[in-house]
Amino acid sequence: MQTALAQTANESTPSLGSVGGAIDRFISSLGYGLYATLVFLAAAVVGVLLAMLVKRMIKRTLLLSRLPPNVADLASKIAYYFIVILAALSGLALAGIDVTGFAFAGTLIGVALGFAAQTVASNFFSGLFLYIDKPLQPGEIVELPSLGIIGRVTEVTIFSTRIETIDGRIMRIPNEDIFNSTIVNLHRTVARRLEYRIGVSYDTDLERAINVVKSVLDSHPLVLAEPKPIVYVDNLGDSAIELVALFWVPSWKWLEVYRSLLMEIKLALDREGIEIPFPQRVVWVKTPLKLEPSETNVLMRAREPLVEEAAE
């Protein structure tokens, strides 16, 4: 009887030991999980606080650099989310979680997004450089020779620029195209020099023609007195003598003057009887033409209806 009880006790001892081991393992795993959770939360909190601090510093620095508020806000948000994601991954690594898979997946996603958003990124960085360099500002008249565009800038954003052309169209141009092109700012200087090339016939009194053009320039209210307008003979062309008129106008009125003043010069030359010739060629035949009898008969027959019609 005692032997049976001892055997039963011996058989029950391993089962109690296994239960205790399971409890110990559960407690240890629970403690490790709590530890890992606390480590992750601590890293996340530190990362969020650091991200908020960096976000404020970047935004304040960009605003002090006189960048537009939307650019400063966008750049600070990008830095904020980048630091938060980095802190989250660091917290997972400190908690003992393998983040290799996350890093690999993030790399693939980053490469895919890089190829997909290459143009967007290029426009973004081009817009950022345009904000820093400031070659054009809203309200200024600019010319983009490589794009064949001239007009007034209405808006500059981080991805594109809007220009109102001289014929009243609103064009949205990617910042990458503007950054890679030559920008001619026609607004920032106080005055701009204009140039006319005027052809007169060879029998014209040149001093009289020059005085007529000068009188028109001097009488125009938007032509600056200093520097003085200049009119001179520049070229002896095939069909005309070419005069050049150089004068300065206010930069914000140059297009208006350029369109109207040339017509005033033309009318003044017409009133003075000064001819503006058009290209022409004079052909001299060195030897006289000789017609064969058959060709003469053809010409005579071609003229007969005209003679009969005139006689009637």
C-alpha positions in Angstrom: 0.0 0.0 0.0 2.8 2.4 0.9 4.6 1.4 -2.3 1.5 2.3 -4.4 1.2 5.7 -2.7 4.8 6.5 -3.3 4.6 5.6 -6.9 1.5 7.8 -7.3 3.3 10.7 -5.6 6.3 10.2 -7.9 4.0 10.2 -10.9 2.3 13.4 -9.9 5.5 15.3 -9.2 6.6 15.7 -12.9 3.2 17.1 -13.8 3.3 19.7 -11.1 6.8 20.6 -12.2 5.7 21.1 -15.9 2.9 23.4 -14.8 5.3 25.4 -12.7 7.6 25.7 -15.7 4.8 26.8 -17.9 3.9 29.5 -15.4 7.5 30.6 -15.2 7.8 30.8 -18.9 4.5 32.8 -19.2 5.6 35.2 -16.5 9.0 35.6 -18.2 7.5 36.2 -21.6 4.9 38.6 -20.1 7.8 40.5 -18.5 9.8 40.6 -21.7 6.8 41.7 -23.6 6.1 44.5 -21.1 9.8 45.4 -21.3 9.8 45.5 -25.1 6.6 47.5 -25.1 8.0 50.1 -22.6 11.2 50.3 -24.7 9.3 50.9 -27.9 7.0 53.5 -26.3 10.0 55.3 -24.8 11.8 55.4 -28.2 8.6 56.5 -29.9 7.9 59.3 -27.4 11.5 60.5 -27.6 11.3 60.4 -31.4 8.1 62.3 -31.5 9.4 65.0 -29.2 12.6 65.3 -31.2 10.6 65.4 -34.5 8.5 68.3 -33.1 11.6 70.2 -32.0 13.3 69.7 -35.4 10.0 70.6 -37.2 9.8 73.9 -35.3 13.5 74.7 -35.9 13.3 74.1 -39.6 10.0 76.0 -40.0 11.4 79.0 -38.1 14.7 79.0 -40.0 13.0 78.8 -43.4 10.6 81.6 -42.4 13.5 83.8 -41.3 15.0 83.1 -44.8 11.9 84.8 -46.2 10.7 81.7 -47.9 6.9 81.4 -48.4 5.0 79.9 -45.5 3.7 76.9 -47.6 7.3 75.9 -48.5 8.4 76.2 -44.9 5.4 74.2 -43.7 6.0 71.4 -46.3 9.7 71.1 -45.6 9.1 70.9 -41.8 6.4 68.3 -42.2 8.7 66.1 -44.3 11.4 66.3 -41.7 8.9 65.5 -38.9 7.5 62.3 -40.5 11.0 61.1 -41.4 12.2 61.4 -37.8 9.0 59.7 -36.5 9.4 56.7 -38.8 13.1 56.4 -38.0 12.3 56.5 -34.2 9.6 53.8 -34.6 12.0 51.5 -36.4 14.7 52.2 -33.8 12.2 51.4 -31.0 11.3 48.1 -32.7 15.0 47.2 -33.0 15.7 48.0 -29.3 12.7 45.9 -28.3 14.3 42.9 -29.9 12.1 42.8 -33.0 13.9 42.1 -36.3 13.4 45.1 -38.6 15.3 43.7 -41.5 12.1 42.8 -43.3 10.8 46.4 -42.7 14.0 47.9 -44.0 13.9 45.6 -47.1 10.3 46.4 -47.8 10.9 50.1 -47.2 13.8 50.0 -49.6 11.7 48.4 -52.3 8.9 50.9 -51.7 11.3 53.8 -51.7 12.8 52.7 -55.0 9.4 52.2 -56.6 8.2 55.6 -55.3 11.5 57.2 -56.5 10.9 56.0 -60.0 7.2 56.9 -59.9 7.8 60.3 -58.4 11.0 61.3 -60.1 9.3 64.2 -62.0 7.5 65.3 -58.8 10.8 65.3 -56.8 12.6 67.2 -59.6 9.9 69.8 -59.7 10.0 70.1 -55.9 13.7 70.6 -55.6 13.6 73.0 -58.6 10.9 75.0 -56.9 12.9 75.0 -53.7 15.9 76.4 -55.6 13.7 79.0 -57.3 12.5 80.1 -53.9 16.1 80.4 -52.6 17.5 82.1 -55.7 14.4 84.2 -56.5 15.0 84.9 -60.2 11.3 85.7 -60.6 8.5 86.9 -58.3 4.7 87.3 -58.7 3.9 90.5 -60.5 7.1 90.6 -62.5 7.3 90.4 -66.3 9.7 87.7 -67.5 10.8 86.1 -70.7 11.7 82.4 -71.1 13.4 82.3 -74.6 13.9 78.5 -74.7 10.2 78.0 -74.0 9.0 80.8 -76.2 7.1 82.4 -73.3 6.8 86.1 -72.2 4.4 87.4 -69.7 3.6 88.3 -66.1 4.2 85.9 -63.2 1.0 85.4 -61.3 2.0 82.6 -58.8 5.0 80.6 -57.8 4.3 77.3 -56.0 6.7 74.5 -54.9 5.9 72.4 -57.9 4.9 74.8 -60.7 4.8 78.5 -61.8 1.8 80.3 -63.4 2.5 83.0 -66.0 -0.1 85.2 -67.7 1.2 85.7 -71.3 0.9 88.9 -73.2 -2.1 87.5 -75.1 -4.1 86.8 -71.9 -3.4 83.0 -71.5 -2.6 81.5 -68.1 0.2 78.9 -68.4 1.2 76.4 -65.7 4.8 75.6 -66.2 6.7 72.9 -64.2 9.4 74.3 -62.1 11.9 71.9 -63.6 11.5 73.5 -67.0 11.8 77.0 -65.6 14.9 76.1 -63.6 16.6 74.6 -66.6 15.8 77.5 -68.9 17.2 81.0 -69.3 15.1 83.5 -67.3 15.1 87.1 -68.6 13.6 89.4 -65.9 12.1 92.5 -67.6 10.8 94.1 -64.5 13.5 94.5 -61.9 15.4 97.3 -63.8 14.0 100.8 -63.7 14.4 101.3 -67.4 14.8 99.2 -70.5 16.3 100.1 -73.9 14.3 99.5 -77.0 15.6 99.4 -80.6 14.0 100.1 -83.9 15.5 99.4 -87.4 14.0 101.6 -90.0 14.8 101.4 -93.7 14.6 104.5 -96.0 15.2 104.8 -99.7 18.6 105.8 -101.1 17.4 109.2 -102.4 16.3 110.3 -98.9 17.8 113.2 -97.1 19.3 111.3 -94.2 19.7 114.2 -91.9 16.0 115.1 -92.4 14.9 111.5 -91.8 17.0 111.3 -88.6 15.5 114.5 -87.4 11.9 113.3 -88.0 12.5 110.1 -86.0 14.2 112.0 -83.2 11.3 114.5 -83.0 8.9 111.6 -82.6 11.0 110.1 -79.8 11.5 113.4 -78.0 7.8 114.2 -78.1 6.7 110.8 -76.6 5.9 111.1 -72.9 7.2 107.7 -72.0 10.6 108.0 -73.8 13.2 109.0 -71.2 15.2 112.1 -71.7 18.3 110.5 -70.1 19.9 108.6 -71.6 19.1 110.6 -74.7 17.6 108.8 -77.7 20.1 108.0 -80.5 19.3 107.7 -84.2 22.1 106.8 -86.7 22.8 105.2 -90.0 23.7 101.5 -89.4 23.7 99.7 -92.7 23.6 100.3 -96.5 21.3 97.4 -97.5 20.4 96.0 -100.9 17.1 98.0 -101.1 17.3 100.6 -98.4 19.5 102.6 -96.0 19.0 101.3 -92.5 18.5 103.6 -89.6 18.8 102.5 -86.0 16.8 104.2 -83.2 17.9 103.5 -79.6 15.9 104.9 -76.7 15.0 104.0 -73.1 11.5 103.6 -71.5 10.2 102.6 -68.1 10.5 98.8 -67.8 6.9 98.3 -66.8 5.7 100.3 -69.9 8.1 98.9 -72.5 5.5 96.7 -74.3 3.0 99.6 -74.5 5.6 101.9 -76.0 7.1 99.3 -78.3 3.7 98.6 -79.9 2.6 102.3 -80.3 5.7 104.2 -81.1 6.7 102.4 -84.3 3.3 103.4 -85.9 3.9 107.0 -84.9 7.3 107.0 -86.6 5.8 105.5 -89.8 3.1 108.2 -89.9 5.6 110.9 -89.3 7.8 109.7 -92.2 4.7 109.5 -94.4 3.8 113.1 -93.6 7.3 114.2 -94.5 7.2 112.3 -97.8 10.0 110.0 -96.8 9.7 106.6 -98.4 10.2 103.3 -96.6 11.1 101.0 -99.5 10.3 97.3 -99.9 12.9 94.8 -101.2 13.1 94.8 -105.0 15.4 93.6 -107.7 16.3 95.3 -111.0 17.3 92.9 -113.8 19.3 94.3 -116.7 19.5 92.2 -119.9 23.0 92.5 -121.3 22.1 91.3 -124.9 18.8 92.2 -126.7 16.2 89.5 -127.0 15.9 87.9 -130.5 12.5 86.3 -131.3 12.1 83.7 -134.0 9.4 84.3 -136.6 7.1 81.7 -135.1 7.4 83.3 -131.7 6.5 86.7 -133.3 3.4 85.2 -134.9 2.3 83.7 -131.7 2.7 87.1 -129.9 0.8 88.9 -132.7 -2.1 86.4 -132.6 -2.2 86.8 -128.8 -2.6 90.5 -129.2 -5.3 90.4 -132.0 -8.4 90.0 -129.7 -7.1 92.9 -127.6 -6.8 95.1 -130.7 -10.2 94.2 -132.0 -11.8 94.8 -128.6 -10.1 98.2 -128.5 -11.4 99.0 -131.9 -15.0 98.1 -131.0 
